[in-house]
Amino acid sequence: ARPRLVVVGGGPGGATAARYVAKDAAGAIDVTLVEPNPTYVTCFHSNLFLGGLRSFDSLLHGYEGLAREGVRVIHEAASAIDRDRRAVVLSGGGRLPYDRLILSPGIDLDYGSVPGWSRDAEDIMPHAWKAGRQTQILKAKLDAVPDGGLIVIIAPPNPYRCPPGPYERASMMAHVLKTKGRGRAKIIIVDPKEKFSKQGLFQEGWEANYPGMIEWMAPDISDGLKSVDPKTSTVVTGFETYRDAALVNVIPAQMAGAIARQAGLADASRWCPIDPDSMASRMDAAIFVIGDAAIPGDMPKSAFAANSQAKVAAMKVRADLIGARAFPARYANTCWSLITPEDAVKVGGRYAPADGRIREVEGFISQTGEPPALRRATQDENMGWYAAITADIFG
Ligand code: FAD
């Protein structure tokens, strides 16, 4: 019988891994992907949808390309992992035995991390940190903010999915408000962090393009978030009480997807430690954990990173199961962010295993004061990246 790979989670991590193993092993490995949703909605570029620069439909991707590559796709959730018997238990009751398992379940939101907020309140104060219906709710609420209205974004503590994401989101909200006759609206970002990704670049861009519209409240200024009240649309910090906000976007603390934690693959941080040479779990050598759920050393939690980690795991799985040649692990990432539709900035790097973790080997970041033509070219790169990576993930 052919050796069996089961992949749980059909996002950038899981779909890439399943596709690469199926493609490169040319039928020598039996590859099954377990993913409940028939269509994947990308979080990446969902801020562009918010800004009116992309359609919602353009964020949707199906799994036909994986099926064409020979991946068996099962649209169920994995409800448990039986590590002793090496089998994935499906929500429908079935069992999938595996020789190697790749887990890429993404994040879970910590609904208890923001006092006053809960899962029941997520349609009123949306997170839109998992894409789909939430993304559409946030867009509808943004489009209903009146001129002079108040938006509060509650930013998450580290580590979290997409470090520049909350700040790109604020930029795209300001762009919509400014260009749709609502330039007197205000966006307050209540942040538990003392600094944030690409901070100098964002703050320079906000001053130049959205003067007076975006206010970033570091913890020493806000004196910390105390609570939110979804019924009255109130946000209370130690410094100020914001009442009757037109929109409150709560981005809570995060942790590895439940299936990885329930399988005992996370440590006390609630994220999954991995071997940087292979992305294999530190808890179980037959299981690889990739993407947002993993502890990625110097890499951020991004779709680019998940796709890069997936290729390393796929190579190691082929080496383990059919003796294919494995090369030393190498990783890459770039995160683009929009300040205006014409003004994009980026940060990224190359990474390799060192001292037991994934270490940055070289990095780069956009500079303040760059000429507009360069920023436009960076945005062209960003659009090209989306097309290329979704083709690489989904075929
Ligand atoms: P996910 O994409 O979350 O995929 C996990 C999949 O696993 C899901 O489809 C889920 O249904 C499935 N799953 C979960 N549990 C189970 C289970 N028990 N059984 C079966 N399936 C299961 N990244 C970038 O690189 N560039 C960007 O510009 C960018 N912008 C972003 C903007 C925003 C607003 C946000 C929120 C994120 C952004 N990201 C960006 C980050 C990116 O979306 C994530 O890092 C990426 O999706 C992680 O991929 P993943 O495979 O680890 O997890």
Boltz pocket constraint, residues with backbone or C-beta under 6 A from the ligand:
constraints:
  - pocket:
      binder: B
      contacts: [[A, 8], [A, 9], [A, 10], [A, 11], [A, 12], [A, 13], [A, 14], [A, 34], [A, 35], [A, 36], [A, 37], [A, 40], [A, 42], [A, 43], [A, 44], [A, 45], [A, 46], [A, 47], [A, 76], [A, 77], [A, 78], [A, 79], [A, 104], [A, 105], [A, 106], [A, 107], [A, 128], [A, 129], [A, 130], [A, 161], [A, 162], [A, 165], [A, 169], [A, 257], [A, 258], [A, 259], [A, 290], [A, 291], [A, 292], [A, 293], [A, 301], [A, 302], [A, 303], [A, 304], [A, 305], [A, 306], [A, 334], [A, 335], [A, 336]]
      max_distance: 6.0
